[in-house]
Amino acid sequence: MNENEKFWIKESHKLKWFKKPTTAIFKNKKNKNTWFSDGLFNVYENCITNNLKKNLNNKVAIICIDGDKRAKQFTYKEIDEKVNDFCIYLKSFNQNIKTALIHASASITSVISMLSFSKLGIHFSVVFEDLPIEAINLRINLLKPDLIITRSINHTSIEIMKCIKKNNLFSCKIVSGSEKNNKLCYYYNFNKKIKKKKFNNK
């Protein structure tokens, strides 16, 4: 094991792993580096749960810029409550969601979606809002998502709906963080204040 490997394996011990990695950097068949490829860990456990166990509940976990260009701070406790609430919402669909696509730039919508999917074990891909529709369509074709999260309903979102129909993804649901009365998608308020709920991941 060379010095680079020793350094990164040592750094990896700072994370909580379900399965600890034995290699840090591995070149795959396409000669591309993959990191900790034989390890297994959960982003939600490391980013949120572990910090709650350290009594960092009221410490700022993330700062987001909202649509009005205002900075908003969220504590670890607030993020945890929002994630639990969104997980409960997703479970209410009574659908086996295996893959999801997040169509939202850096925002509380994308943060809560990513952490919720991580907690539920759902594979997901993040697509920024300013990406060309052709590139978004390509990702939908490859991923074939069961669920799409979008921050708002706009021209690009309409094109996404056309792509879903074109690829016969009729069971795919779209959840929007705005447009409450829009009949084309489900609505979830990512900015609402959460009443404490207990989430049971079963």
C-alpha positions in Angstrom: 0.0 0.0 0.0 1.6 3.3 -1.1 1.5 6.5 0.9 -1.6 7.9 -0.9 -3.5 4.8 -0.1 -2.4 4.8 3.5 -3.4 8.5 3.9 -6.9 8.1 2.4 -7.7 4.9 4.2 -6.8 6.6 7.4 -9.0 9.6 6.5 -11.9 7.2 5.7 -11.9 6.1 9.4 -13.6 9.4 10.2 -16.8 8.1 8.5 -19.2 5.5 9.7 -19.2 2.6 7.4 -21.5 -0.4 7.1 -18.6 -2.1 5.3 -15.2 -0.5 5.6 -13.2 -0.1 2.4 -9.9 -1.9 1.9 -8.8 0.3 -1.0 -9.0 4.0 -1.4 -8.4 4.5 -5.1 -9.2 1.8 -7.7 -8.9 2.0 -11.5 -11.8 0.4 -13.2 -11.8 -1.2 -16.7 -12.2 2.2 -18.3 -9.0 3.4 -16.5 -11.0 5.8 -14.3 -10.4 6.2 -10.6 -13.1 5.0 -8.2 -13.0 5.9 -4.6 -13.5 3.4 -1.8 -15.2 1.1 -4.3 -15.5 -1.9 -1.9 -16.9 0.2 1.0 -20.5 0.8 1.9 -21.9 3.8 3.9 -25.0 6.0 4.1 -24.8 9.7 3.5 -27.7 10.5 5.8 -26.1 8.6 8.7 -22.8 10.4 8.3 -24.1 13.9 7.6 -27.1 14.1 10.0 -27.5 11.2 12.5 -23.9 11.1 13.6 -23.9 14.9 14.3 -27.2 14.6 16.3 -25.5 11.9 18.4 -22.8 14.5 19.1 -25.4 16.8 20.5 -25.0 19.3 17.6 -28.8 19.6 17.2 -28.9 23.3 17.2 -25.8 23.9 15.3 -26.1 25.2 11.7 -25.9 22.3 9.3 -26.4 24.1 6.0 -27.0 27.6 4.5 -29.2 27.8 1.4 -30.0 30.7 -0.9 -33.7 30.9 -1.6 -35.5 32.2 -4.7 -35.4 35.7 -3.4 -31.6 35.5 -3.0 -31.9 35.4 0.8 -29.6 33.2 2.9 -31.5 30.7 5.1 -29.8 28.7 7.9 -31.0 25.2 8.9 -29.8 23.3 12.0 -29.1 19.6 12.1 -32.4 19.1 14.1 -34.4 21.1 11.5 -32.9 19.1 8.6 -33.6 15.8 10.4 -37.2 16.8 11.0 -37.7 17.9 7.4 -36.1 14.7 6.1 -38.3 12.5 8.3 -41.4 14.4 7.2 -40.6 14.1 3.5 -39.8 10.3 4.0 -43.3 9.9 5.5 -44.7 11.8 2.5 -42.9 9.5 0.0 -44.1 6.4 1.9 -47.7 7.7 1.5 -47.5 6.9 -2.3 -47.5 3.2 -1.4 -45.1 2.7 -4.3 -41.8 0.9 -4.4 -39.6 3.8 -5.4 -36.2 2.5 -6.5 -34.9 5.4 -8.6 -35.4 9.1 -8.5 -34.3 12.2 -10.4 -33.9 15.6 -8.7 -34.4 18.6 -11.0 -33.4 21.4 -8.8 -30.3 23.6 -8.4 -28.6 24.0 -5.0 -31.6 24.6 -2.6 -33.4 23.2 0.4 -35.4 21.2 -2.1 -32.4 19.4 -3.4 -30.8 19.0 0.1 -33.9 17.4 1.6 -34.6 15.2 -1.4 -31.0 13.9 -1.5 -30.9 13.1 2.2 -34.4 11.5 2.2 -33.5 9.3 -0.7 -30.2 8.3 1.0 -32.2 7.5 4.2 -34.7 5.3 2.2 -32.0 3.7 0.1 -33.3 5.1 -3.2 -30.8 5.6 -6.1 -31.0 9.1 -7.4 -29.4 11.5 -9.9 -29.3 15.3 -9.6 -30.0 17.5 -12.6 -29.5 21.2 -12.4 -32.2 23.5 -13.6 -30.1 25.2 -16.2 -29.1 22.0 -18.0 -30.4 21.8 -21.6 -33.6 19.7 -22.0 -31.7 17.3 -24.4 -29.3 16.4 -21.6 -32.2 16.0 -19.1 -34.1 13.8 -21.5 -30.9 11.6 -21.9 -30.7 11.2 -18.1 -34.4 10.3 -17.8 -34.0 7.7 -20.6 -31.0 6.1 -18.8 -32.4 6.3 -15.2 -36.0 5.6 -16.0 -37.0 7.2 -12.6 -40.0 6.2 -10.5 -40.1 9.7 -9.1 -39.0 13.2 -10.2 -38.6 16.1 -7.8 -38.7 19.6 -9.4 -38.4 22.9 -7.5 -41.0 24.6 -9.8 -43.1 24.1 -12.8 -41.7 25.9 -15.8 -41.0 25.3 -19.5 -38.3 22.7 -18.8 -40.6 20.9 -16.4 -43.2 20.6 -19.1 -40.7 19.1 -21.4 -39.7 16.6 -18.7 -43.4 15.5 -18.6 -43.4 15.1 -22.3 -40.3 12.9 -22.1 -41.9 10.8 -19.4 -44.9 10.2 -21.6 -42.7 9.5 -24.6 -40.8 6.8 -22.7 -44.0 5.2 -21.4 -43.0 5.9 -17.8 -46.6 6.1 -16.7 -46.0 5.2 -13.1 -43.5 7.9 -12.7 -44.7 10.6 -10.2 -43.6 14.3 -10.3 -43.4 16.2 -7.0 -43.1 20.0 -7.2 -42.0 22.4 -4.5 -44.3 25.0 -5.9 -47.5 25.4 -7.9 -49.8 23.9 -5.2 -52.8 23.9 -7.5 -51.1 22.5 -10.6 -52.9 19.4 -11.8 -49.9 17.9 -13.5 -47.9 17.0 -10.4 -48.0 16.5 -6.7 -47.2 19.3 -4.3 -44.9 19.3 -1.3 -43.8 22.4 0.7 -40.1 22.0 1.4 -40.0 25.3 3.4 -42.8 24.5 5.8 -42.3 24.3 9.5 -42.3 20.7 10.7 -44.3 19.3 13.6 -42.2 16.6 15.1 -43.0 13.2 13.7 -41.5 9.8 14.1 -40.5 8.1 10.9 -40.4 4.3 10.8 -38.5 3.0 7.7 -40.4 -0.3 7.2 
